[in-house]
């Protein structure tokens, strides 16, 4: 198995023992992104801003791997407050076009750095 590490300065740098993404053949596994501004490494504030920052961070990593959000086939969303679910849907519709990826939305007690939302994804690129 030949693993390729994906890294970009357009998304927050890893703050632990992980890579921003790992590519194996046509599949790319994108690590969880929280709403950190990649320049300041600080959390953005506000519900909409946090959700958009996470999508922007995922997109930056997807682009570094040679794809885009449209190539994501599985998206996992982690929310500390499921009241955010409808806003995530609204904003997601601006970032993705049908067919939408398979998805899970999971309520969690806490996320790193006090974030309210985190997302990870699986992307598949055509060979």
Secondary structure, DSSP 8 states (H G I E B T S, - for coil): ---EEE--TTS---SSSS-SEEEETTEEEEEEEESB-TTT--B--SHHHHHHHHHHHHHHHHHHTT--GGGEEEEEEEES-GGGHHHHHHHHHHH--SS--EEEEEE-S--GGG-SEEEEEEEE---
